[in-house]
Amino acid sequence: MDLIQKIHRHSLILLFLLAAASAFIEWEKLPISILTGGVLGLLNLRGLAWGVQGLLGSQRASTKVLFFSQFRIVMLFLVLTTLVYLRLVNIFGILAGFTVVFGMVIIEGLKYSKEEEKKEKDSGQAID
């Protein structure tokens, strides 16, 4: 779970910086929309990690894990639809927040895979 915590930490830092920078743009509700999209993305990531951990931890998928995965997607859709319908957020801000989280997942995942590859390579040379 160290990877998830790194993604959360780096995403939150970048989200706050992006929201502060977007405060100077004259679009309504852009900073709060960026933060909302980022928080929803992070919550979705946390739920996804919990679901994958639940699936890999047991021999078969439990009903609870399957239900939560479907419930998570439906709730995310309902929250986003409600926020956009009531015009509480800017859709471009929501997309920017999701993009920040998605970008951090890719960046941190690549870093982690390179570290693991290097560890594997070093342990392979030590045996030879």
N, CA, C and O atoms as a Tinker XYZ file with bonds, in Angstrom:
   512  protein
     1  N      0.819000   -1.205000    0.000000    73     2
     2  CA     0.000000    0.000000    0.000000    64     1     3
     3  C      0.854000    1.257000    0.000000    63     2     4     5
     4  O      0.330000    2.370000   -0.037000    81     3
     5  N      2.153000    1.082000    0.040000    73     3     6
     6  CA     3.046000    2.234000    0.014000    64     5     7
     7  C      2.883000    3.010000   -1.289000    63     6     8     9
     8  O      2.975000    4.238000   -1.299000    81     7
     9  N      2.644000    2.303000   -2.378000    73     7    10
    10  CA     2.462000    2.950000   -3.673000    64     9    11
    11  C      1.212000    3.826000   -3.680000    63    10    12    13
    12  O      1.238000    4.935000   -4.214000    81    11
    13  N      0.134000    3.347000   -3.100000    73    11    14
    14  CA    -1.110000    4.123000   -3.034000    64    13    15
    15  C     -0.897000    5.389000   -2.205000    63    14    16    17
    16  O     -1.404000    6.452000   -2.561000    81    15
    17  N     -0.161000    5.287000   -1.118000    73    15    18
    18  CA     0.099000    6.465000   -0.281000    64    17    19
    19  C      0.956000    7.491000   -1.016000    63    18    20    21
    20  O      0.730000    8.694000   -0.885000    81    19
    21  N      1.939000    7.024000   -1.789000    73    19    22
    22  CA     2.754000    7.945000   -2.588000    64    21    23
    23  C      1.895000    8.670000   -3.618000    63    22    24    25
    24  O      2.027000    9.879000   -3.813000    81    23
    25  N      1.020000    7.921000   -4.269000    73    23    26
    26  CA     0.135000    8.517000   -5.268000    64    25    27
    27  C     -0.775000    9.551000   -4.613000    63    26    28    29
    28  O     -0.974000   10.635000   -5.162000    81    27
    29  N     -1.323000    9.230000   -3.454000    73    27    30
    30  CA    -2.182000   10.177000   -2.734000    64    29    31
    31  C     -1.419000   11.454000   -2.376000    63    30    32    33
    32  O     -1.899000   12.562000   -2.613000    81    31
    33  N     -0.250000   11.288000   -1.815000    73    31    34
    34  CA     0.526000   12.441000   -1.376000    64    33    35
    35  C      0.912000   13.340000   -2.546000    63    34    36    37
    36  O      0.706000   14.552000   -2.490000    81    35
    37  N      1.466000   12.758000   -3.597000    73    35    38
    38  CA     1.893000   13.559000   -4.748000    64    37    39
    39  C      0.703000   14.172000   -5.483000    63    38    40    41
    40  O      0.788000   15.303000   -5.964000    81    39
    41  N     -0.391000   13.443000   -5.572000    73    39    42
    42  CA    -1.582000   13.973000   -6.231000    64    41    43
    43  C     -2.154000   15.160000   -5.469000    63    42    44    45
    44  O     -2.521000   16.170000   -6.070000    81    43
    45  N     -2.230000   15.040000   -4.148000    73    43    46
    46  CA    -2.780000   16.142000   -3.355000    64    45    47
    47  C     -1.921000   17.398000   -3.474000    63    46    48    49
    48  O     -2.452000   18.504000   -3.580000    81    47
    49  N     -0.611000   17.236000   -3.457000    73    47    50
    50  CA     0.278000   18.393000   -3.608000    64    49    51
    51  C      0.041000   19.057000   -4.962000    63    50    52    53
    52  O     -0.127000   20.273000   -5.045000    81    51
    53  N      0.028000   18.253000   -6.012000    73    51    54
    54  CA    -0.171000   18.789000   -7.358000    64    53    55
    55  C     -1.571000   19.379000   -7.534000    63    54    56    57
    56  O     -1.737000   20.391000   -8.214000    81    55
    57  N     -2.577000   18.749000   -6.922000    73    55    58
    58  CA    -3.944000   19.279000   -7.020000    64    57    59
    59  C     -4.053000   20.648000   -6.371000    63    58    60    61
    60  O     -4.662000   21.554000   -6.941000    81    59
    61  N     -3.472000   20.812000   -5.188000    73    59    62
    62  CA    -3.540000   22.106000   -4.515000    64    61    63
    63  C     -2.778000   23.182000   -5.290000    63    62    64    65
    64  O     -3.228000   24.324000   -5.378000    81    63
    65  N     -1.632000   22.817000   -5.846000    73    63    66
    66  CA    -0.883000   23.782000   -6.666000    64    65    67
    67  C     -1.671000   24.175000   -7.911000    63    66    68    69
    68  O     -1.733000   25.353000   -8.265000    81    67
    69  N     -2.270000   23.196000   -8.570000    73    67    70
    70  CA    -3.060000   23.470000   -9.774000    64    69    71
    71  C     -4.300000   24.300000   -9.443000    63    70    72    73
    72  O     -4.659000   25.205000  -10.196000    81    71
    73  N     -4.951000   23.998000   -8.329000    73    71    74
    74  CA    -6.134000   24.769000   -7.924000    64    73    75
    75  C     -5.749000   26.206000   -7.583000    63    74    76    77
    76  O     -6.482000   27.141000   -7.908000    81    75
    77  N     -4.602000   26.383000   -6.930000    73    75    78
    78  CA    -4.152000   27.746000   -6.615000    64    77    79
    79  C     -3.817000   28.516000   -7.881000    63    78    80    81
    80  O     -4.138000   29.699000   -7.991000    81    79
    81  N     -3.178000   27.860000   -8.830000    73    79    82
    82  CA    -2.853000   28.531000  -10.087000    64    81    83
    83  C     -4.115000   28.845000  -10.891000    63    82    84    85
    84  O     -4.184000   29.867000  -11.574000    81    83
    85  N     -5.108000   27.964000  -10.806000    73    83    86
    86  CA    -6.333000   28.184000  -11.581000    64    85    87
    87  C     -7.215000   29.264000  -10.965000    63    86    88    89
    88  O     -8.168000   29.717000  -11.600000    81    87
    89  N     -6.915000   29.678000   -9.752000    73    87    90
    90  CA    -7.693000   30.755000   -9.133000    64    89    91
    91  C     -7.509000   32.066000   -9.882000    63    90    92    93
    92  O     -8.345000   32.964000   -9.779000    81    91
    93  N     -6.421000   32.179000  -10.633000    73    91    94
    94  CA    -6.170000   33.396000  -11.391000    64    93    95
    95  C     -6.874000   33.400000  -12.751000    63    94    96    97
    96  O     -6.943000   34.433000  -13.417000    81    95
    97  N     -7.391000   32.249000  -13.154000    73    95    98
    98  CA    -8.170000   32.172000  -14.395000    64    97    99
    99  C     -9.596000   32.566000  -14.044000    63    98   100   101
   100  O    -10.086000   32.215000  -12.971000    81    99
   101  N    -10.251000   33.273000  -14.910000    73    99   102
   102  CA   -11.551000   33.819000  -14.575000    64   101   103
   103  C    -12.707000   32.868000  -14.858000    63   102   104   105
   104  O    -13.825000   33.323000  -15.097000    81   103
   105  N    -12.468000   31.574000  -14.837000    73   103   106
   106  CA   -13.557000   30.615000  -14.972000    64   105   107
   107  C    -14.182000   30.409000  -13.616000    63   106   108   109
   108  O    -13.485000   30.302000  -12.607000    81   107
   109  N    -15.487000   30.353000  -13.595000    73   107   110
   110  CA   -16.176000   30.138000  -12.335000    64   109   111
   111  C    -15.939000   28.718000  -11.820000    63   110   112   113
   112  O    -15.951000   27.753000  -12.584000    81   111
   113  N    -15.732000   28.620000  -10.561000    73   111   114
   114  CA   -15.672000   27.344000   -9.843000    64   113   115
   115  C    -14.567000   26.404000  -10.321000    63   114   116   117
   116  O    -14.616000   25.210000  -10.026000    81   115
   117  N    -13.581000   26.905000  -11.045000    73   115   118
   118  CA   -12.526000   26.025000  -11.549000    64   117   119
   119  C    -11.665000   25.439000  -10.428000    63   118   120   121
   120  O    -11.416000   24.234000  -10.439000    81   119
   121  N    -11.197000   26.240000   -9.456000    73   119   122
   122  CA   -10.349000   25.635000   -8.406000    64   121   123
   123  C    -11.068000   24.549000   -7.600000    63   122   124   125
   124  O    -10.502000   23.485000   -7.348000    81   123
   125  N    -12.300000   24.813000   -7.202000    73   123   126
   126  CA   -13.034000   23.810000   -6.413000    64   125   127
   127  C    -13.359000   22.590000   -7.271000    63   126   128   129
   128  O    -13.437000   21.474000   -6.758000    81   127
   129  N    -13.547000   22.796000   -8.565000    73   127   130
   130  CA   -13.822000   21.675000   -9.468000    64   129   131
   131  C    -12.601000   20.785000   -9.613000    63   130   132   133
   132  O    -12.722000   19.560000   -9.654000    81   131
   133  N    -11.425000   21.394000   -9.690000    73   131   134
   134  CA   -10.190000   20.616000   -9.786000    64   133   135
   135  C    -10.002000   19.781000   -8.517000    63   134   136   137
   136  O     -9.677000   18.596000   -8.587000    81   135
   137  N    -10.208000   20.403000   -7.373000    73   135   138
   138  CA   -10.070000   19.665000   -6.112000    64   137   139
   139  C    -11.119000   18.561000   -5.990000    63   138   140   141
   140  O    -10.815000   17.462000   -5.525000    81   139
   141  N    -12.351000   18.851000   -6.406000    73   139   142
   142  CA   -13.417000   17.844000   -6.349000    64   141   143
   143  C    -13.098000   16.664000   -7.252000    63   142   144   145
   144  O    -13.241000   15.513000   -6.840000    81   143
   145  N    -12.667000   16.936000   -8.481000    73   143   146
   146  CA   -12.298000   15.857000   -9.394000    64   145   147
   147  C    -11.139000   15.032000   -8.861000    63   146   148   149
   148  O    -11.131000   13.808000   -8.990000    81   147
   149  N    -10.159000   15.700000   -8.262000    73   147   150
   150  CA    -9.020000   14.988000   -7.694000    64   149   151
   151  C     -9.404000   14.117000   -6.518000    63   150   152   153
   152  O     -8.949000   12.979000   -6.408000    81   151
   153  N    -10.248000   14.648000   -5.632000    73   151   154
   154  CA   -10.678000   13.870000   -4.467000    64   153   155
   155  C    -11.514000   12.669000   -4.909000    63   154   156   157
   156  O    -11.349000   11.570000   -4.378000    81   155
   157  N    -12.408000   12.872000   -5.874000    73   155   158
   158  CA   -13.191000   11.746000   -6.387000    64   157   159
   159  C    -12.287000   10.711000   -7.055000    63   158   160   161
   160  O    -12.518000    9.509000   -6.919000    81   159
   161  N    -11.273000   11.161000   -7.767000    73   159   162
   162  CA   -10.323000   10.242000   -8.379000    64   161   163
   163  C     -9.530000    9.460000   -7.342000    63   162   164   165
   164  O     -9.291000    8.264000   -7.505000    81   163
   165  N     -9.124000   10.142000   -6.273000    73   163   166
   166  CA    -8.378000    9.456000   -5.212000    64   165   167
   167  C     -9.252000    8.455000   -4.461000    63   166   168   169
   168  O     -8.801000    7.363000   -4.114000    81   167
   169  N    -10.506000    8.835000   -4.212000    73   167   170
   170  CA   -11.431000    7.896000   -3.564000    64   169   171
   171  C    -11.685000    6.684000   -4.451000    63   170   172   173
   172  O    -11.753000    5.555000   -3.966000    81   171
   173  N    -11.822000    6.919000   -5.734000    73   171   174
   174  CA   -12.017000    5.820000   -6.674000    64   173   175
   175  C    -10.788000    4.913000   -6.704000    63   174   176   177
   176  O    -10.919000    3.690000   -6.759000    81   175
   177  N     -9.607000    5.503000   -6.669000    73   175   178
   178  CA    -8.366000    4.729000   -6.643000    64   177   179
   179  C     -8.280000    3.884000   -5.374000    63   178   180   181
   180  O     -7.886000    2.718000   -5.422000    81   179
   181  N     -8.648000    4.474000   -4.248000    73   179   182
   182  CA    -8.628000    3.741000   -2.974000    64   181   183
   183  C     -9.599000    2.555000   -3.021000    63   182   184   185
   184  O     -9.274000    1.456000   -2.572000    81   183
   185  N    -10.793000    2.794000   -3.570000    73   183   186
   186  CA   -11.771000    1.714000   -3.697000    64   185   187
   187  C    -11.308000    0.630000   -4.656000    63   186   188   189
   188  O    -11.529000   -0.557000   -4.417000    81   187
   189  N    -10.671000    1.038000   -5.730000    73   187   190
   190  CA   -10.147000    0.080000   -6.695000    64   189   191
   191  C     -9.049000   -0.777000   -6.064000    63   190   192   193
   192  O     -9.011000   -1.992000   -6.263000    81   191
   193  N     -8.166000   -0.145000   -5.310000    73   191   194
   194  CA    -7.088000   -0.886000   -4.630000    64   193   195
   195  C     -7.664000   -1.876000   -3.624000    63   194   196   197
   196  O     -7.178000   -3.000000   -3.498000    81   195
   197  N     -8.704000   -1.451000   -2.908000    73   195   198
   198  CA    -9.341000   -2.342000   -1.934000    64   197   199
   199  C     -9.970000   -3.532000   -2.651000    63   198   200   201
   200  O     -9.875000   -4.666000   -2.181000    81   199
   201  N    -10.615000   -3.273000   -3.791000    73   199   202
   202  CA   -11.250000   -4.352000   -4.546000    64   201   203
   203  C    -10.252000   -5.340000   -5.105000    63   202   204   205
   204  O    -10.471000   -6.550000   -5.049000    81   203
   205  N     -9.163000   -4.837000   -5.643000    73   203   206
   206  CA    -8.131000   -5.721000   -6.190000    64   205   207
   207  C     -7.486000   -6.534000   -5.078000    63   206   208   209
   208  O     -7.209000   -7.721000   -5.252000    81   207
   209  N     -7.250000   -5.906000   -3.952000    73   207   210
   210  CA    -6.668000   -6.613000   -2.818000    64   209   211
   211  C     -7.617000   -7.703000   -2.324000    63   210   212   213
   212  O     -7.182000   -8.789000   -1.941000    81   211
   213  N     -8.911000   -7.404000   -2.337000    73   211   214
   214  CA    -9.896000   -8.402000   -1.929000    64   213   215
   215  C     -9.970000   -9.571000   -2.902000    63   214   216   217
   216  O    -10.165000  -10.715000   -2.489000    81   215
   217  N     -9.816000   -9.288000   -4.191000    73   215   218
   218  CA    -9.850000  -10.358000   -5.184000    64   217   219
   219  C     -8.596000  -11.224000   -5.136000    63   218   220   221
   220  O     -8.674000  -12.444000   -5.278000    81   219
   221  N     -7.448000  -10.596000   -4.936000    73   219   222
   222  CA    -6.194000  -11.354000   -4.921000    64   221   223
   223  C     -5.956000  -12.061000   -3.604000    63   222   224   225
   224  O     -5.198000  -13.029000   -3.549000    81   223
   225  N     -6.592000  -11.592000   -2.541000    73   223   226
   226  CA    -6.370000  -12.172000   -1.223000    64   225   227
   227  C     -7.112000  -13.473000   -1.006000    63   226   228   229
   228  O     -6.761000  -14.236000   -0.106000    81   227
   229  N     -8.128000  -13.745000   -1.804000    73   227   230
   230  CA    -8.900000  -14.970000   -1.608000    64   229   231
   231  C     -8.901000  -15.791000   -2.889000    63   230   232   233
   232  O     -8.510000  -15.313000   -3.954000    81   231
   233  N     -9.342000  -17.023000   -2.766000    73   231   234
   234  CA    -9.385000  -17.907000   -3.927000    64   233   235
   235  C    -10.445000  -17.476000   -4.934000    63   234   236   237
   236  O    -10.241000  -17.597000   -6.142000    81   235
   237  N    -11.573000  -16.975000   -4.444000    73   235   238
   238  CA   -12.636000  -16.555000   -5.345000    64   237   239
   239  C    -13.175000  -15.215000   -4.893000    63   238   240   241
   240  O    -13.040000  -14.828000   -3.732000    81   239
   241  N    -13.779000  -14.526000   -5.820000    73   239   242
   242  CA   -14.302000  -13.199000   -5.524000    64   241   243
   243  C    -15.492000  -13.314000   -4.572000    63   242   244   245
   244  O    -16.440000  -14.055000   -4.832000    81   243
   245  N    -15.430000  -12.584000   -3.490000    73   243   246
   246  CA   -16.540000  -12.610000   -2.552000    64   245   247
   247  C    -17.644000  -11.686000   -3.046000    63   246   248   249
   248  O    -17.407000  -10.771000   -3.834000    81   247
   249  N    -18.831000  -11.941000   -2.576000    73   247   250
   250  CA   -19.984000  -11.131000   -2.967000    64   249   251
   251  C    -19.802000   -9.696000   -2.514000    63   250   252   253
   252  O    -20.200000   -8.764000   -3.212000    81   251
   253  N    -19.207000   -9.518000   -1.355000    73   251   254
   254  CA   -18.998000   -8.171000   -0.824000    64   253   255
   255  C    -18.094000   -7.342000   -1.734000    63   254   256   257
   256  O    -18.376000   -6.171000   -1.988000    81   255
   257  N    -17.018000   -7.936000   -2.221000    73   255   258
   258  CA   -16.085000   -7.230000   -3.098000    64   257   259
   259  C    -16.750000   -6.893000   -4.426000    63   258   260   261
   260  O    -16.608000   -5.778000   -4.929000    81   259
   261  N    -17.471000   -7.846000   -4.991000    73   259   262
   262  CA   -18.155000   -7.605000   -6.260000    64   261   263
   263  C    -19.225000   -6.524000   -6.120000    63   262   264   265
   264  O    -19.354000   -5.659000   -6.987000    81   263
   265  N    -19.990000   -6.575000   -5.029000    73   263   266
   266  CA   -21.021000   -5.569000   -4.797000    64   265   267
   267  C    -20.397000   -4.191000   -4.625000    63   266   268   269
   268  O    -20.887000   -3.211000   -5.186000    81   267
   269  N    -19.324000   -4.113000   -3.855000    73   267   270
   270  CA   -18.689000   -2.824000   -3.618000    64   269   271
   271  C    -18.129000   -2.232000   -4.901000    63   270   272   273
   272  O    -18.198000   -1.018000   -5.096000    81   271
   273  N    -17.580000   -3.056000   -5.776000    73   271   274
   274  CA   -17.041000   -2.559000   -7.041000    64   273   275
   275  C    -18.143000   -1.946000   -7.897000    63   274   276   277
   276  O    -17.965000   -0.866000   -8.461000    81   275
   277  N    -19.267000   -2.623000   -7.993000    73   275   278
   278  CA   -20.390000   -2.082000   -8.764000    64   277   279
   279  C    -20.963000   -0.840000   -8.085000    63   278   280   281
   280  O    -21.283000    0.143000   -8.754000    81   279
   281  N    -21.091000   -0.881000   -6.783000    73   279   282
   282  CA   -21.632000    0.243000   -6.025000    64   281   283
   283  C    -20.737000    1.476000   -6.167000    63   282   284   285
   284  O    -21.232000    2.599000   -6.269000    81   283
   285  N    -19.433000    1.266000   -6.173000    73   283   286
   286  CA   -18.466000    2.362000   -6.305000    64   285   287
   287  C    -18.629000    3.078000   -7.639000    63   286   288   289
   288  O    -18.628000    4.308000   -7.686000    81   287
   289  N    -18.768000    2.329000   -8.709000    73   287   290
   290  CA   -18.928000    2.922000  -10.037000    64   289   291
   291  C    -20.244000    3.678000  -10.132000    63   290   292   293
   292  O    -20.284000    4.793000  -10.653000    81   291
   293  N    -21.309000    3.088000   -9.637000    73   291   294
   294  CA   -22.629000    3.742000   -9.684000    64   293   295
   295  C    -22.615000    5.024000   -8.862000    63   294   296   297
   296  O    -23.138000    6.047000   -9.304000    81   295
   297  N    -22.025000    4.982000   -7.677000    73   295   298
   298  CA   -21.985000    6.182000   -6.827000    64   297   299
   299  C    -21.124000    7.274000   -7.460000    63   298   300   301
   300  O    -21.486000    8.448000   -7.392000    81   299
   301  N    -20.019000    6.922000   -8.059000    73   299   302
   302  CA   -19.178000    7.909000   -8.735000    64   301   303
   303  C    -19.957000    8.579000   -9.860000    63   302   304   305
   304  O    -19.917000    9.801000  -10.008000    81   303
   305  N    -20.659000    7.787000  -10.646000    73   303   306
   306  CA   -21.461000    8.327000  -11.735000    64   305   307
   307  C    -22.563000    9.245000  -11.199000    63   306   308   309
   308  O    -22.784000   10.328000  -11.741000    81   307
   309  N    -23.252000    8.818000  -10.142000    73   307   310
   310  CA   -24.331000    9.632000   -9.577000    64   309   311
   311  C    -23.811000   10.949000   -8.992000    63   310   312   313
   312  O    -24.427000   11.998000   -9.180000    81   311
   313  N    -22.697000   10.894000   -8.295000    73   311   314
   314  CA   -22.131000   12.120000   -7.713000    64   313   315
   315  C    -21.718000   13.088000   -8.816000    63   314   316   317
   316  O    -22.031000   14.277000   -8.751000    81   315
   317  N    -21.020000   12.586000   -9.818000    73   315   318
   318  CA   -20.595000   13.448000  -10.924000    64   317   319
   319  C    -21.789000   14.033000  -11.676000    63   318   320   321
   320  O    -21.801000   15.220000  -12.000000    81   319
   321  N    -22.772000   13.214000  -11.946000    73   319   322
   322  CA   -23.960000   13.679000  -12.652000    64   321   323
   323  C    -24.686000   14.751000  -11.854000    63   322   324   325
   324  O    -25.114000   15.761000  -12.414000    81   323
   325  N    -24.827000   14.538000  -10.559000    73   323   326
   326  CA   -25.515000   15.507000   -9.706000    64   325   327
   327  C    -24.754000   16.829000   -9.652000    63   326   328   329
   328  O    -25.354000   17.896000   -9.783000    81   327
   329  N    -23.445000   16.764000   -9.462000    73   327   330
   330  CA   -22.646000   17.984000   -9.384000    64   329   331
   331  C    -22.701000   18.789000  -10.679000    63   330   332   333
   332  O    -22.801000   20.015000  -10.648000    81   331
   333  N    -22.635000   18.103000  -11.805000    73   331   334
   334  CA   -22.676000   18.798000  -13.093000    64   333   335
   335  C    -24.084000   19.320000  -13.375000    63   334   336   337
   336  O    -24.239000   20.439000  -13.864000    81   335
   337  N    -25.112000   18.522000  -13.070000    73   335   338
   338  CA   -26.498000   18.940000  -13.317000    64   337   339
   339  C    -26.861000   20.184000  -12.504000    63   338   340   341
   340  O    -27.522000   21.090000  -13.011000    81   339
   341  N    -26.430000   20.221000  -11.255000    73   339   342
   342  CA   -26.726000   21.372000  -10.395000    64   341   343
   343  C    -25.769000   22.542000  -10.637000    63   342   344   345
   344  O    -25.882000   23.591000  -10.002000    81   343
   345  N    -24.838000   22.349000  -11.552000    73   343   346
   346  CA   -23.846000   23.361000  -11.919000    64   345   347
   347  C    -23.026000   23.845000  -10.715000    63   346   348   349
   348  O    -22.730000   25.031000  -10.573000    81   347
   349  N    -22.679000   22.893000   -9.867000    73   347   350
   350  CA   -21.849000   23.209000   -8.707000    64   349   351
   351  C    -20.367000   23.178000   -9.061000    63   350   352   353
   352  O    -19.539000   23.753000   -8.355000    81   351
   353  N    -20.040000   22.506000  -10.155000    73   351   354
   354  CA   -18.645000   22.370000  -10.566000    64   353   355
   355  C    -18.527000   22.642000  -12.057000    63   354   356   357
   356  O    -19.510000   22.625000  -12.798000    81   355
   357  N    -17.296000   22.894000  -12.469000    73   355   358
   358  CA   -16.963000   23.080000  -13.875000    64   357   359
   359  C    -16.454000   21.738000  -14.404000    63   358   360   361
   360  O    -15.558000   21.142000  -13.806000    81   359
   361  N    -17.005000   21.263000  -15.504000    73   359   362
   362  CA   -16.648000   19.944000  -16.021000    64   361   363
   363  C    -15.170000   19.862000  -16.403000    63   362   364   365
   364  O    -14.555000   18.805000  -16.267000    81   363
   365  N    -14.595000   20.972000  -16.880000    73   363   366
   366  CA   -13.174000   20.956000  -17.236000    64   365   367
   367  C    -12.294000   20.837000  -15.989000    63   366   368   369
   368  O    -11.223000   20.232000  -16.043000    81   367
   369  N    -12.733000   21.401000  -14.883000    73   367   370
   370  CA   -12.011000   21.258000  -13.629000    64   369   371
   371  C    -12.048000   19.829000  -13.113000    63   370   372   373
   372  O    -11.046000   19.305000  -12.627000    81   371
   373  N    -13.225000   19.200000  -13.225000    73   371   374
   374  CA   -13.351000   17.796000  -12.820000    64   373   375
   375  C    -12.392000   16.930000  -13.647000    63   374   376   377
   376  O    -11.681000   16.082000  -13.109000    81   375
   377  N    -12.389000   17.157000  -14.944000    73   375   378
   378  CA   -11.496000   16.387000  -15.821000    64   377   379
   379  C    -10.031000   16.649000  -15.494000    63   378   380   381
   380  O     -9.211000   15.731000  -15.538000    81   379
   381  N     -9.698000   17.895000  -15.167000    73   379   382
   382  CA    -8.309000   18.215000  -14.789000    64   381   383
   383  C     -7.923000   17.475000  -13.511000    63   382   384   385
   384  O     -6.815000   16.947000  -13.413000    81   383
   385  N     -8.825000   17.433000  -12.532000    73   383   386
   386  CA    -8.549000   16.714000  -11.284000    64   385   387
   387  C     -8.351000   15.228000  -11.508000    63   386   388   389
   388  O     -7.428000   14.628000  -10.957000    81   387
   389  N     -9.226000   14.627000  -12.327000    73   387   390
   390  CA    -9.064000   13.214000  -12.656000    64   389   391
   391  C     -7.757000   12.966000  -13.402000    63   390   392   393
   392  O     -7.090000   11.956000  -13.176000    81   391
   393  N     -7.397000   13.884000  -14.286000    73   391   394
   394  CA    -6.175000   13.731000  -15.073000    64   393   395
   395  C     -4.932000   13.779000  -14.190000    63   394   396   397
   396  O     -3.977000   13.036000  -14.417000    81   395
   397  N     -4.944000   14.647000  -13.191000    73   395   398
   398  CA    -3.813000   14.722000  -12.257000    64   397   399
   399  C     -3.629000   13.383000  -11.548000    63   398   400   401
   400  O     -2.514000   12.869000  -11.464000    81   399
   401  N     -4.717000   12.825000  -11.042000    73   399   402
   402  CA    -4.628000   11.547000  -10.325000    64   401   403
   403  C     -4.185000   10.437000  -11.282000    63   402   404   405
   404  O     -3.331000    9.622000  -10.934000    81   403
   405  N     -4.763000   10.405000  -12.481000    73   403   406
   406  CA    -4.389000    9.387000  -13.459000    64   405   407
   407  C     -2.917000    9.512000  -13.838000    63   406   408   409
   408  O     -2.217000    8.506000  -13.958000    81   407
   409  N     -2.448000   10.739000  -14.024000    73   407   410
   410  CA    -1.043000   10.966000  -14.343000    64   409   411
   411  C     -0.121000   10.492000  -13.225000    63   410   412   413
   412  O      0.930000    9.907000  -13.488000    81   411
   413  N     -0.514000   10.743000  -11.988000    73   411   414
   414  CA     0.298000   10.293000  -10.851000    64   413   415
   415  C      0.325000    8.772000  -10.757000    63   414   416   417
   416  O      1.347000    8.193000  -10.390000    81   415
   417  N     -0.784000    8.123000  -11.086000    73   415   418
   418  CA    -0.808000    6.658000  -11.092000    64   417   419
   419  C      0.198000    6.134000  -12.111000    63   418   420   421
   420  O      0.945000    5.198000  -11.826000    81   419
   421  N      0.216000    6.731000  -13.288000    73   419   422
   422  CA     1.144000    6.291000  -14.339000    64   421   423
   423  C      2.593000    6.567000  -13.935000    63   422   424   425
   424  O      3.445000    5.686000  -14.050000    81   423
   425  N      2.876000    7.780000  -13.463000    73   423   426
   426  CA     4.251000    8.156000  -13.103000    64   425   427
   427  C      4.773000    7.298000  -11.965000    63   426   428   429
   428  O      5.868000    6.744000  -12.058000    81   427
   429  N      4.000000    7.182000  -10.891000    73   427   430
   430  CA     4.462000    6.399000   -9.744000    64   429   431
   431  C      4.534000    4.905000  -10.080000    63   430   432   433
   432  O      5.404000    4.197000   -9.573000    81   431
   433  N      3.635000    4.431000  -10.923000    73   431   434
   434  CA     3.684000    3.030000  -11.349000    64   433   435
   435  C      4.936000    2.729000  -12.158000    63   434   436   437
   436  O      5.556000    1.680000  -11.985000    81   435
   437  N      5.307000    3.649000  -13.039000    73   435   438
   438  CA     6.535000    3.463000  -13.815000    64   437   439
   439  C      7.770000    3.487000  -12.917000    63   438   440   441
   440  O      8.682000    2.676000  -13.078000    81   439
   441  N      7.788000    4.424000  -11.973000    73   439   442
   442  CA     8.922000    4.482000  -11.035000    64   441   443
   443  C      9.036000    3.175000  -10.248000    63   442   444   445
   444  O     10.128000    2.631000  -10.086000    81   443
   445  N      7.899000    2.682000   -9.765000    73   443   446
   446  CA     7.883000    1.461000   -8.973000    64   445   447
   447  C      8.357000    0.267000   -9.798000    63   446   448   449
   448  O      9.121000   -0.565000   -9.308000    81   447
   449  N      7.902000    0.182000  -11.050000    73   447   450
   450  CA     8.303000   -0.958000  -11.882000    64   449   451
   451  C      9.796000   -0.908000  -12.202000    63   450   452   453
   452  O     10.449000   -1.950000  -12.263000    81   451
   453  N     10.343000    0.292000  -12.407000    73   451   454
   454  CA    11.780000    0.411000  -12.663000    64   453   455
   455  C     12.597000    0.032000  -11.432000    63   454   456   457
   456  O     13.644000   -0.605000  -11.545000    81   455
   457  N     12.105000    0.431000  -10.244000    73   455   458
   458  CA    12.802000    0.049000   -9.014000    64   457   459
   459  C     12.791000   -1.461000   -8.827000    63   458   460   461
   460  O     13.805000   -2.054000   -8.460000    81   459
   461  N     11.641000   -2.080000   -9.079000    73   459   462
   462  CA    11.535000   -3.529000   -8.933000    64   461   463
   463  C     12.415000   -4.252000   -9.952000    63   462   464   465
   464  O     13.036000   -5.267000   -9.635000    81   463
   465  N     12.464000   -3.729000  -11.164000    73   463   466
   466  CA    13.303000   -4.324000  -12.205000    64   465   467
   467  C     14.774000   -4.228000  -11.816000    63   466   468   469
   468  O     15.541000   -5.169000  -12.022000    81   467
   469  N     15.159000   -3.090000  -11.254000    73   467   470
   470  CA    16.552000   -2.906000  -10.834000    64   469   471
   471  C     16.888000   -3.850000   -9.674000    63   470   472   473
   472  O     17.966000   -4.443000   -9.651000    81   471
   473  N     15.976000   -3.988000   -8.721000    73   471   474
   474  CA    16.197000   -4.908000   -7.599000    64   473   475
   475  C     16.344000   -6.336000   -8.096000    63   474   476   477
   476  O     17.212000   -7.074000   -7.629000    81   475
   477  N     15.491000   -6.731000   -9.048000    73   475   478
   478  CA    15.539000   -8.069000   -9.592000    64   477   479
   479  C     16.847000   -8.299000  -10.343000    63   478   480   481
   480  O     17.449000   -9.369000  -10.250000    81   479
   481  N     17.267000   -7.304000  -11.071000    73   479   482
   482  CA    18.509000   -7.404000  -11.847000    64   481   483
   483  C     19.715000   -7.507000  -10.887000    63   482   484   485
   484  O     20.619000   -8.314000  -11.102000    81   483
   485  N     19.713000   -6.689000   -9.840000    73   483   486
   486  CA    20.804000   -6.733000   -8.865000    64   485   487
   487  C     20.850000   -8.043000   -8.117000    63   486   488   489
   488  O     21.935000   -8.570000   -7.873000    81   487
   489  N     19.694000   -8.591000   -7.741000    73   487   490
   490  CA    19.681000   -9.863000   -7.024000    64   489   491
   491  C     20.094000  -11.005000   -7.960000    63   490   492   493
   492  O     20.682000  -11.986000   -7.504000    81   491
   493  N     19.798000  -10.895000   -9.245000    73   491   494
   494  CA    20.210000  -11.904000  -10.222000    64   493   495
   495  C     21.704000  -11.904000  -10.426000    63   494   496   497
   496  O     22.297000  -12.966000  -10.617000    81   495
   497  N     22.333000  -10.738000  -10.391000    73   495   498
   498  CA    23.786000  -10.652000  -10.555000    64   497   499
   499  C     24.506000  -11.122000   -9.310000    63   498   500   501
   500  O     25.605000  -11.669000   -9.394000    81   499
   501  N     23.891000  -10.912000   -8.145000    73   499   502
   502  CA    24.524000  -11.341000   -6.906000    64   501   503
   503  C     24.604000  -12.859000   -6.840000    63   502   504   505
   504  O     25.530000  -13.410000   -6.246000    81   503
   505  N     23.623000  -13.544000   -7.458000    73   503   506
   506  CA    23.626000  -15.015000   -7.433000    64   505   507
   507  C     24.696000  -15.559000   -8.369000    63   506   508   509
   508  O     25.309000  -16.587000   -8.080000    81   507
   509  N     24.922000  -14.886000   -9.475000    73   507   510
   510  CA    25.926000  -15.352000  -10.455000    64   509   511
   511  C     27.270000  -15.202000   -9.891000    63   510   512
   512  O     28.256000  -15.535000  -10.550000    81   511
